[in-house]
Amino acid sequence: MRQNGKMGAPGGTPSSSSSSSQRAPLVSHAPTDQASASANHEIVHQNQVVAEQAAALRQVAQAPAHDARRVLGVARAAVISTADATRAFRTLSKLVHPDKNSDPRAAEAFKKVHAAYVSLKEEIARDQVKAQHARPASTLSAAAAAAAAASTRREARGAQGHRGSGAPQAPPRPGAAPRGGSSFPGGEWC
């Protein structure tokens, strides 16, 4: 028979040498500190999530709708990629999405976040196109540089007239194809 953490005498009588300092702790089957700690942790986590959601809603509500970077919480002077914008959108949308956030303002905030994300992606795409077209001439191949220069000359001459020489043009020959056109057999022009 086990009693107070020690084996009793063979006859079933408890041993007389058990003292209070040698007793083993009693094991309780009721919920203990571990179960309550887990419950407390869950409550603390829920409170943190609610606080993060409220902060995200305030950030979105305070930002003007036309300022996509401020709505998403991206630094104004930062040069960001589409991946950075997507990361910012996903992080914020998890906090303000109406399926995750029970606040009545969440639906409107999510619409504002999505519109800001679309606007920022378009801004990034425009900046990338501008950067591609604004390359210095030294990085262009010789043929591309010559083509760019010819294009610039044509645009400059465009105000002077069709050929740009300023000299009077000879009238076209009768029956001749218009300049730049082509004919098919049968005399049809396109």
Residue frames as a rotation matrix with the C-alpha (Angstrom) as fourth column:
MET 1
0.585 0.811 0.000 0.00
0.811 -0.585 0.000 0.00
0.000 0.000 -1.000 0.00
ARG 2
-0.472 -0.726 0.501 1.33
0.725 -0.643 -0.248 3.39
0.502 0.246 0.829 -0.96
GLN 3
0.709 0.661 -0.246 0.78
0.680 -0.548 0.487 6.24
0.187 -0.513 -0.838 1.41
ASN 4
0.873 -0.316 -0.373 2.49
-0.106 -0.867 0.487 9.61
-0.477 -0.385 -0.790 1.69
GLY 5
0.606 -0.645 -0.466 5.03
-0.746 -0.256 -0.615 8.71
0.278 0.720 -0.636 -0.94
LYS 6
-0.534 -0.799 0.277 6.46
-0.845 0.505 -0.175 5.67
0.000 -0.328 -0.945 0.93
MET 7
-0.154 0.426 -0.892 5.70
-0.236 0.861 0.451 2.02
0.960 0.280 -0.032 0.84
GLY 8
0.431 0.399 0.809 4.03
-0.872 -0.044 0.487 0.71
0.230 -0.916 0.329 3.89
ALA 9
-0.488 -0.564 0.666 5.06
-0.741 0.671 0.026 -2.32
-0.461 -0.481 -0.745 5.88
PRO 10
-0.902 0.078 -0.424 4.32
-0.247 0.713 0.656 -5.72
0.354 0.697 -0.624 4.37
GLY 11
-0.723 0.657 -0.215 1.36
0.656 0.553 -0.513 -6.18
-0.218 -0.512 -0.831 6.63
GLY 12
-0.015 0.744 0.668 -0.41
0.775 -0.413 0.477 -3.20
0.631 0.526 -0.570 5.20
THR 13
0.644 0.201 -0.738 0.46
0.684 -0.582 0.439 -0.92
-0.341 -0.788 -0.513 8.07
PRO 14
0.837 -0.344 0.426 2.01
0.025 -0.754 -0.657 2.37
0.547 0.560 -0.622 7.19
SER 15
-0.036 -0.920 -0.389 5.60
0.787 0.214 -0.578 2.90
0.616 -0.327 0.717 8.11
SER 16
0.713 0.326 -0.621 6.10
0.688 -0.495 0.531 4.98
-0.134 -0.806 -0.577 11.14
SER 17
-0.177 -0.903 -0.391 9.19
0.709 -0.393 0.586 6.77
-0.683 -0.174 0.709 9.82
SER 18
-0.057 0.181 0.982 7.41
0.887 -0.441 0.133 9.09
0.458 0.879 -0.136 7.34
SER 19
-0.386 -0.101 -0.917 7.97
0.610 -0.774 -0.171 12.75
-0.692 -0.625 0.360 8.02
SER 20
0.632 0.734 -0.249 6.36
0.340 -0.551 -0.762 15.77
-0.696 0.397 -0.598 6.44
SER 21
0.185 -0.627 -0.757 9.58
-0.676 -0.640 0.366 16.81
-0.714 0.444 -0.542 4.64
GLN 22
-0.799 -0.550 0.243 9.81
-0.247 0.668 0.702 13.48
-0.548 0.501 -0.669 2.79
ARG 23
0.070 0.911 0.407 6.28
0.321 0.365 -0.874 13.41
-0.944 0.192 -0.267 1.41
ALA 24
-0.791 -0.231 0.567 5.84
0.595 -0.076 0.800 13.48
-0.142 0.970 0.198 -2.37
PRO 25
-0.771 0.554 -0.314 3.56
-0.534 -0.831 -0.156 16.17
-0.347 0.048 0.937 -3.79
LEU 26
-0.203 0.810 0.551 0.02
0.278 0.587 -0.760 15.11
-0.939 -0.001 -0.344 -4.40
VAL 27
-0.991 -0.069 0.115 -1.04
0.125 -0.165 0.978 14.88
-0.049 0.984 0.172 -8.02
SER 28
-0.269 0.939 -0.215 -4.37
-0.124 -0.255 -0.959 16.51
-0.955 -0.231 0.185 -8.71
HIS 29
-0.558 0.151 0.816 -6.46
0.775 0.446 0.448 15.57
-0.296 0.882 -0.365 -11.70
ALA 30
0.593 0.737 -0.325 -8.25
0.588 -0.672 -0.451 18.93
-0.550 0.076 -0.831 -11.68
PRO 31
0.653 -0.355 0.669 -7.09
0.481 -0.487 -0.729 21.67
0.585 0.798 -0.147 -14.07
THR 32
0.364 -0.632 -0.684 -3.83
0.823 -0.125 0.554 23.02
-0.436 -0.765 0.475 -12.80
ASP 33
0.167 -0.407 -0.898 -1.47
-0.050 -0.913 0.405 25.82
-0.985 -0.023 -0.173 -13.55
GLN 34
-0.810 -0.516 0.279 -0.64
0.220 0.172 0.960 24.45
-0.544 0.839 -0.026 -17.00
ALA 35
-0.253 0.807 0.534 -4.25
0.964 0.164 0.208 24.56
0.080 0.567 -0.820 -18.18
SER 36
0.661 0.509 -0.551 -4.86
0.591 -0.806 -0.036 28.00
-0.462 -0.302 -0.834 -16.71
ALA 37
-0.201 -0.809 -0.553 -1.57
0.006 -0.566 0.825 29.27
-0.980 0.162 0.119 -18.17
SER 38
-0.787 -0.029 0.616 -2.68
0.586 0.276 0.762 28.08
-0.192 0.961 -0.200 -21.60
ALA 39
0.252 0.955 0.158 -6.04
0.966 -0.259 0.023 29.80
0.063 0.147 -0.987 -21.19
ASN 40
0.506 -0.140 -0.851 -4.33
0.292 -0.901 0.321 32.99
-0.812 -0.411 -0.415 -20.02
HIS 41
-0.617 -0.787 -0.015 -1.96
0.186 -0.165 0.969 32.86
-0.765 0.595 0.248 -22.98
GLU 42
-0.461 0.535 0.707 -4.92
0.882 0.192 0.430 32.55
0.094 0.822 -0.561 -25.36
ILE 43
0.616 0.714 -0.333 -6.64
0.759 -0.651 0.011 35.56
-0.209 -0.260 -0.943 -23.76
VAL 44
0.132 -0.668 -0.732 -3.46
0.087 -0.728 0.680 37.63
-0.987 -0.154 -0.038 -23.94
HIS 45
-0.779 -0.427 0.459 -3.00
0.440 0.150 0.885 36.66
-0.447 0.892 0.071 -27.60
GLN 46
0.007 0.873 0.487 -6.59
0.989 -0.079 0.127 37.62
0.150 0.481 -0.864 -28.42
ASN 47
0.678 0.219 -0.702 -6.13
0.462 -0.870 0.174 40.98
-0.573 -0.442 -0.690 -26.71
GLN 48
-0.343 -0.875 -0.341 -2.94
0.092 -0.393 0.915 41.62
-0.935 0.282 0.215 -28.71
VAL 49
-0.673 0.153 0.724 -4.71
0.736 0.239 0.634 40.78
-0.076 0.959 -0.273 -31.98
VAL 50
0.436 0.900 0.024 -7.62
0.900 -0.436 0.005 43.08
0.015 0.019 -1.000 -31.14
ALA 51
0.433 -0.359 -0.827 -5.18
0.201 -0.856 0.477 45.88
-0.879 -0.373 -0.299 -30.27
GLU 52
-0.690 -0.711 0.135 -3.30
0.241 -0.049 0.969 45.38
-0.683 0.701 0.205 -33.57
GLN 53
-0.323 0.664 0.675 -6.60
0.939 0.133 0.318 45.39
0.121 0.736 -0.666 -35.49
ALA 54
0.669 0.588 -0.454 -7.70
0.668 -0.744 0.021 48.61
-0.325 -0.318 -0.891 -33.79
ALA 55
0.003 -0.762 -0.647 -4.34
0.051 -0.646 0.761 50.27
-0.999 -0.035 0.037 -34.54
ALA 56
-0.789 -0.271 0.551 -4.56
0.512 0.207 0.834 49.19
-0.340 0.940 -0.024 -38.20
LEU 57
0.146 0.924 0.352 -8.10
0.983 -0.177 0.056 50.58
0.115 0.338 -0.934 -38.48
ARG 58
0.614 0.020 -0.789 -6.93
0.342 -0.908 0.244 53.90
-0.711 -0.419 -0.564 -37.00
GLN 59
-0.460 -0.876 -0.147 -3.99
0.147 -0.238 0.960 54.03
-0.876 0.420 0.238 -39.44
VAL 60
-0.652 0.268 0.710 -6.27
0.758 0.214 0.616 53.43
0.013 0.939 -0.343 -42.44
ALA 61
0.421 0.904 -0.079 -8.97
0.907 -0.422 0.008 55.82
-0.026 -0.075 -0.997 -41.22
GLN 62
0.453 -0.296 -0.841 -6.49
0.241 -0.867 0.436 58.66
-0.858 -0.400 -0.322 -40.61
ALA 63
-0.639 -0.754 0.153 -4.71
0.321 -0.081 0.944 58.32
-0.699 0.652 0.294 -43.96
PRO 64
-0.041 0.620 -0.784 -6.16
-0.700 -0.578 -0.420 60.26
-0.713 0.531 0.458 -46.88
ALA 65
0.604 0.401 0.689 -7.57
0.089 0.825 -0.558 57.98
-0.792 0.399 0.463 -49.56
HIS 66
0.963 -0.223 -0.150 -5.41
-0.201 -0.228 -0.953 59.52
0.178 0.948 -0.264 -52.32
ASP 67
0.115 -0.969 0.219 -2.16
-0.979 -0.148 -0.142 58.77
0.170 -0.198 -0.965 -50.42
ALA 68
0.735 0.247 -0.631 -1.66
-0.301 0.953 0.022 55.06
0.607 0.174 0.775 -51.12
ARG 69
-0.227 -0.908 -0.352 1.72
0.102 0.337 -0.936 54.88
0.968 -0.249 0.016 -49.37
ARG 70
-0.689 -0.004 0.724 0.32
-0.659 -0.412 -0.629 56.31
0.301 -0.911 0.281 -46.15
VAL 71
0.424 0.902 0.081 -2.70
-0.883 0.392 0.259 54.00
0.201 -0.181 0.963 -46.22
LEU 72
0.743 -0.166 -0.648 -0.43
0.020 0.974 -0.226 50.94
0.669 0.155 0.727 -46.58
GLY 73
0.911 -0.409 0.046 2.15
-0.098 -0.107 0.989 52.24
-0.400 -0.906 -0.138 -44.11
VAL 74
0.413 -0.791 0.452 4.98
0.910 0.344 -0.229 52.44
0.026 0.506 0.862 -46.67
ALA 75
-0.091 -0.546 -0.833 7.62
0.485 -0.755 0.442 55.16
-0.870 -0.363 0.334 -46.36
ARG 76
0.804 0.501 -0.322 7.01
0.033 -0.577 -0.816 58.00
-0.594 0.645 -0.480 -48.80
ALA 77
0.380 -0.735 -0.562 10.62
-0.880 -0.474 0.024 58.35
-0.284 0.485 -0.827 -49.97
ALA 78
-0.190 -0.479 0.857 11.21
-0.259 0.866 0.427 54.61
-0.947 -0.141 -0.289 -50.23
VAL 79
-0.226 0.072 -0.971 11.74
-0.959 0.157 0.235 53.04
0.170 0.985 0.034 -53.62
ILE 80
-0.218 0.235 0.947 9.74
-0.507 0.802 -0.316 49.85
-0.834 -0.549 -0.056 -53.36
SER 81
-0.954 -0.069 -0.292 9.06
-0.282 0.535 0.796 46.90
0.102 0.842 -0.530 -55.60
THR 82
-0.078 0.965 -0.252 5.75
-0.665 0.138 0.734 45.27
0.742 0.225 0.631 -56.39
ALA 83
-0.078 -0.015 -0.997 6.67
0.450 0.892 -0.049 42.50
0.890 -0.452 -0.063 -53.94
ASP 84
-0.928 -0.274 -0.253 7.12
0.350 -0.405 -0.845 45.06
0.129 -0.872 0.472 -51.14
ALA 85
-0.635 0.763 0.125 3.74
-0.742 -0.647 0.178 46.61
0.216 0.021 0.976 -51.92
THR 86
0.091 0.665 -0.742 2.12
-0.296 0.729 0.617 43.17
0.951 0.164 0.263 -51.95
ARG 87
-0.464 -0.343 -0.817 3.72
0.624 0.528 -0.576 42.31
0.628 -0.777 -0.031 -48.60
ALA 88
-0.993 0.112 0.036 2.44
-0.109 -0.762 -0.638 45.55
-0.044 -0.638 0.769 -47.04
PHE 89
-0.314 0.934 -0.168 -1.04
-0.811 -0.172 0.559 44.95
0.494 0.312 0.812 -48.48
ARG 90
0.034 0.334 -0.942 -1.26
0.076 0.939 0.336 41.36
0.997 -0.083 0.007 -47.22
THR 91
-0.761 -0.371 -0.532 -0.05
0.544 0.082 -0.835 42.29
0.353 -0.925 0.140 -43.75
LEU 92
-0.907 0.419 0.032 -2.56
-0.390 -0.811 -0.436 45.09
-0.157 -0.408 0.899 -43.42
SER 93
-0.250 0.873 -0.418 -5.43
-0.731 0.113 0.673 43.25
0.634 0.474 0.610 -45.06
LYS 94
-0.382 0.082 -0.920 -5.14
0.416 0.905 -0.092 40.41
0.825 -0.418 -0.380 -42.54
LEU 95
-0.877 -0.011 -0.479 -5.84
0.460 -0.302 -0.835 42.95
-0.136 -0.953 0.270 -39.81
VAL 96
-0.691 0.612 -0.384 -8.68
-0.484 -0.787 -0.383 44.89
-0.536 -0.079 0.840 -41.45
HIS 97
-0.820 0.422 -0.387 -10.45
-0.171 0.466 0.868 42.21
0.546 0.778 -0.310 -43.49
PRO 98
-0.143 0.860 0.490 -14.12
-0.929 -0.288 0.234 42.01
0.342 -0.422 0.840 -42.45
ASP 99
0.559 0.326 -0.763 -13.91
-0.156 0.944 0.289 38.22
0.815 -0.043 0.579 -42.08
LYS 100
-0.175 -0.734 -0.657 -11.11
0.677 0.395 -0.621 38.63
0.715 -0.553 0.427 -39.51
ASN 101
-0.981 -0.184 -0.055 -12.11
0.175 -0.741 -0.649 41.91
0.078 -0.646 0.759 -37.86
SER 102
-0.280 0.950 -0.140 -15.56
0.957 0.287 0.034 42.31
0.073 -0.124 -0.990 -36.31
ASP 103
-0.555 0.046 -0.831 -15.39
0.250 -0.943 -0.219 46.11
-0.794 -0.329 0.512 -36.18
PRO 104
0.474 0.838 0.270 -18.13
0.552 -0.043 -0.833 47.68
-0.686 0.544 -0.483 -38.33
ARG 105
0.629 -0.300 -0.717 -15.56
-0.546 -0.827 -0.132 49.98
-0.554 0.475 -0.684 -39.96
ALA 106
-0.169 -0.801 0.574 -13.50
-0.088 0.593 0.800 47.01
-0.982 0.085 -0.171 -41.20
ALA 107
0.291 0.339 0.895 -15.32
0.799 0.428 -0.422 46.59
-0.526 0.838 -0.146 -44.52
GLU 108
0.995 0.086 0.056 -14.77
0.103 -0.856 -0.507 50.22
0.005 0.510 -0.860 -45.52
ALA 109
0.432 -0.902 -0.001 -11.16
-0.631 -0.303 0.714 50.10
-0.645 -0.308 -0.700 -44.32
PHE 110
-0.076 -0.455 0.887 -10.48
0.327 0.829 0.454 46.99
-0.942 0.325 0.085 -46.39
LYS 111
0.685 0.372 0.627 -11.88
0.709 -0.143 -0.690 48.65
-0.167 0.917 -0.362 -49.52
LYS 112
0.922 -0.369 -0.116 -9.61
-0.372 -0.928 -0.008 51.63
-0.104 0.051 -0.993 -48.89
VAL 113
0.120 -0.909 0.399 -6.57
-0.407 0.322 0.855 49.36
-0.905 -0.265 -0.331 -48.39
HIS 114
0.120 -0.030 0.992 -7.32
0.687 0.724 -0.061 47.45
-0.716 0.689 0.108 -51.60
ALA 115
0.918 0.243 0.314 -7.74
0.396 -0.627 -0.671 50.66
0.034 0.740 -0.671 -53.62
ALA 116
0.676 -0.732 -0.085 -4.45
-0.628 -0.632 0.454 51.97
-0.386 -0.253 -0.887 -52.22
TYR 117
0.002 -0.667 0.745 -2.71
0.025 0.745 0.667 48.71
-1.000 0.017 0.019 -53.16
VAL 118
0.443 0.226 0.867 -3.96
0.832 0.255 -0.492 48.86
-0.333 0.940 -0.075 -56.75
SER 119
0.997 -0.052 0.064 -2.94
-0.029 -0.946 -0.323 52.53
0.077 0.320 -0.944 -56.99
LEU 120
0.429 -0.895 0.125 0.54
-0.602 -0.180 0.778 51.83
-0.673 -0.409 -0.616 -55.59
LYS 121
0.057 -0.381 0.923 1.09
0.474 0.824 0.311 48.93
-0.879 0.419 0.228 -58.00
GLU 122
0.732 0.261 0.630 0.19
0.682 -0.301 -0.667 51.21
0.016 0.917 -0.398 -60.92
GLU 123
0.895 -0.443 -0.049 2.56
-0.426 -0.883 0.197 53.88
-0.130 -0.156 -0.979 -59.61
ILE 124
0.149 -0.868 0.473 5.38
-0.249 0.430 0.868 51.34
-0.957 -0.247 -0.152 -59.38
ALA 125
0.236 -0.005 0.972 4.70
0.798 0.572 -0.191 50.12
-0.555 0.820 0.139 -62.92
ARG 126
0.955 0.119 0.271 4.77
0.256 -0.794 -0.552 53.72
0.149 0.596 -0.789 -64.25
ASP 127
0.644 -0.765 0.021 8.06
-0.610 -0.496 0.618 54.37
-0.462 -0.411 -0.786 -62.46
GLN 128
0.053 -0.622 0.782 9.57
0.196 0.774 0.602 51.21
-0.979 0.121 0.163 -63.93
VAL 129
0.539 0.189 0.821 8.53
0.829 0.051 -0.556 52.21
-0.147 0.981 -0.130 -67.46
LYS 130
0.978 -0.200 0.064 9.95
-0.189 -0.971 -0.143 55.72
0.090 0.128 -0.988 -66.96
ALA 131
0.379 -0.888 0.261 13.21
-0.469 0.059 0.881 54.24
-0.798 -0.456 -0.394 -65.70
GLN 132
0.139 -0.304 0.943 13.49
0.634 0.758 0.151 51.98
-0.761 0.577 0.298 -68.75
HIS 133
0.639 0.194 0.745 12.92
0.750 -0.373 -0.546 54.85
0.171 0.907 -0.384 -71.18
ALA 134
0.949 -0.277 0.150 15.18
-0.302 -0.936 0.183 57.28
0.089 -0.219 -0.972 -69.36
ARG 135
0.599 -0.790 0.132 18.34
0.639 0.570 0.517 55.21
-0.483 -0.225 0.846 -69.76
PRO 136
0.276 -0.572 -0.772 21.38
-0.414 -0.796 0.441 57.27
-0.867 0.198 -0.457 -70.73
ALA 137
0.805 0.061 -0.590 22.53
-0.592 0.110 -0.798 57.02
0.016 0.992 0.124 -74.36
SER 138
-0.208 -0.976 -0.058 25.82
-0.965 0.215 -0.151 55.45
0.160 0.025 -0.987 -73.29
THR 139
-0.461 0.074 0.884 23.99
-0.415 0.863 -0.288 52.28
-0.784 -0.500 -0.367 -72.24
LEU 140
0.670 0.740 -0.059 22.24
-0.357 0.252 -0.900 51.95
-0.651 0.624 0.432 -75.60
SER 141
0.077 -0.603 0.794 23.71
0.717 0.587 0.376 49.99
-0.693 0.540 0.478 -78.46
ALA 142
-0.800 -0.464 -0.380 25.02
0.080 -0.711 0.698 51.98
-0.594 0.528 0.607 -81.42
ALA 143
-0.780 0.560 0.279 22.03
0.422 0.142 0.896 51.01
0.462 0.817 -0.347 -83.58
ALA 144
0.134 0.865 -0.484 19.54
0.982 -0.050 0.182 51.90
0.133 -0.500 -0.856 -80.85
ALA 145
-0.179 -0.273 -0.945 21.27
0.490 -0.858 0.155 55.23
-0.853 -0.436 0.288 -80.25
ALA 146
-0.982 -0.188 -0.019 21.14
0.067 -0.442 0.895 56.03
-0.177 0.877 0.446 -84.00
ALA 147
-0.426 0.898 0.105 17.44
0.696 0.251 0.673 55.10
0.578 0.360 -0.732 -84.13
ALA 148
0.198 0.481 -0.854 16.71
0.920 -0.391 -0.007 57.29
-0.337 -0.785 -0.521 -81.10
ALA 149
-0.547 -0.469 -0.693 18.58
0.211 -0.879 0.428 60.22
-0.810 0.088 0.580 -82.67
ALA 150
-0.944 0.240 0.226 16.73
0.213 -0.080 0.974 59.78
0.252 0.967 0.024 -85.99
SER 151
-0.075 0.966 -0.245 13.42
0.936 0.153 0.316 59.68
0.343 -0.206 -0.916 -84.14
THR 152
0.037 0.021 -0.999 14.29
0.667 -0.745 0.009 62.89
-0.744 -0.667 -0.042 -82.36
ARG 153
-0.873 -0.390 -0.294 15.23
0.035 -0.651 0.759 64.57
-0.487 0.652 0.581 -85.66
ARG 154
-0.675 0.691 0.259 11.95
0.534 0.216 0.817 63.43
0.509 0.690 -0.515 -87.27
GLU 155
0.174 0.765 -0.620 9.98
0.982 -0.184 0.048 64.86
-0.077 -0.617 -0.783 -84.35
ALA 156
-0.272 -0.351 -0.896 11.84
0.358 -0.901 0.245 68.17
-0.893 -0.254 0.370 -84.65
ARG 157
-0.989 -0.129 -0.069 11.17
-0.022 -0.338 0.941 68.35
-0.145 0.932 0.331 -88.42
GLY 158
-0.481 0.867 0.130 7.50
0.873 0.487 -0.019 67.47
-0.080 0.104 -0.991 -87.98
ALA 159
0.188 0.559 -0.808 6.59
0.468 -0.774 -0.427 71.13
-0.864 -0.298 -0.407 -87.52
GLN 160
-0.522 -0.505 -0.687 8.32
-0.311 -0.638 0.705 72.14
-0.794 0.582 0.176 -90.81
GLY 161
0.138 0.583 -0.801 6.30
-0.987 0.018 -0.157 69.98
-0.077 0.812 0.578 -93.18
HIS 162
0.940 0.342 0.010 6.02
-0.339 0.935 -0.108 66.48
-0.046 0.098 0.994 -94.55
ARG 163
0.631 -0.762 -0.149 9.63
0.510 0.551 -0.661 66.07
0.585 0.341 0.736 -95.63
GLY 164
0.676 -0.334 -0.657 11.02
0.574 -0.321 0.754 68.73
-0.462 -0.886 -0.025 -93.40
SER 165
-0.300 -0.871 0.389 13.15
0.941 -0.203 0.270 70.34
-0.156 0.447 0.881 -96.11
GLY 166
-0.068 0.358 -0.931 10.90
0.202 -0.909 -0.364 73.31
-0.977 -0.213 -0.010 -96.63
ALA 167
-0.884 -0.269 -0.382 11.32
-0.314 -0.265 0.912 73.02
-0.346 0.926 0.150 -100.44
PRO 168
0.079 0.963 -0.259 8.19
-0.928 -0.024 -0.373 72.71
-0.365 0.270 0.891 -102.58
GLN 169
-0.368 -0.122 0.922 7.24
-0.062 0.992 0.107 69.15
-0.928 -0.018 -0.373 -103.43
ALA 170
-0.869 0.089 -0.487 6.69
-0.488 0.010 0.873 67.89
0.083 0.996 0.035 -106.96
PRO 171
0.141 0.975 0.171 3.14
-0.964 0.174 -0.198 66.72
-0.223 -0.137 0.965 -107.63
PRO 172
-0.215 -0.211 0.954 2.72
-0.212 0.963 0.165 62.94
-0.953 -0.167 -0.252 -107.70
ARG 173
-0.918 -0.131 -0.375 2.76
-0.395 0.184 0.900 61.15
-0.049 0.974 -0.220 -111.05
PRO 174
0.092 0.991 -0.100 -0.62
-0.996 0.092 0.000 60.11
0.010 0.099 0.995 -112.37
GLY 175
0.695 0.309 -0.650 -1.33
-0.372 0.927 0.043 56.48
0.616 0.212 0.759 -111.50
ALA 176
-0.408 -0.894 -0.184 1.57
-0.191 0.281 -0.940 56.29
0.893 -0.349 -0.285 -109.04
ALA 177
0.197 0.415 -0.888 1.06
0.756 0.513 0.407 54.72
0.625 -0.752 -0.212 -105.64
PRO 178
0.811 0.079 0.579 0.73
-0.255 -0.843 0.474 57.18
0.526 -0.532 -0.664 -102.78
ARG 179
-0.194 -0.966 0.173 3.88
-0.564 -0.034 -0.825 57.54
0.803 -0.258 -0.538 -100.75
GLY 180
-0.692 -0.168 0.702 4.15
-0.708 0.347 -0.615 54.74
-0.140 -0.923 -0.359 -98.20
GLY 181
0.346 0.895 0.281 1.30
-0.757 0.443 -0.480 52.73
-0.554 -0.046 0.831 -99.73
SER 182
-0.809 -0.537 0.240 1.45
-0.287 0.717 0.636 49.44
-0.514 0.445 -0.734 -101.54
SER 183
0.008 0.831 -0.556 -0.67
-0.997 -0.036 -0.069 47.96
-0.078 0.555 0.828 -104.26
PHE 184
-0.208 0.044 0.977 -1.98
-0.129 0.989 -0.072 44.49
-0.970 -0.141 -0.200 -104.80
PRO 185
-0.976 -0.047 0.213 -2.48
0.196 0.247 0.949 42.87
-0.097 0.968 -0.231 -108.20
GLY 186
-0.141 0.971 0.194 -5.72
0.980 0.110 0.163 44.14
0.137 0.213 -0.967 -109.62
GLY 187
-0.423 -0.129 0.897 -4.99
0.326 -0.945 0.018 47.78
0.845 0.300 0.442 -108.85
GLU 188
0.709 0.694 -0.126 -6.47
0.357 -0.199 0.913 47.89
0.608 -0.692 -0.389 -105.32
TRP 189
-0.282 -0.771 0.570 -4.76
-0.217 -0.528 -0.821 50.14
0.935 -0.355 -0.018 -102.83
CYS 190
0.511 0.462 -0.725 -4.59
0.621 0.384 0.683 49.53
0.594 -0.799 -0.091 -99.16
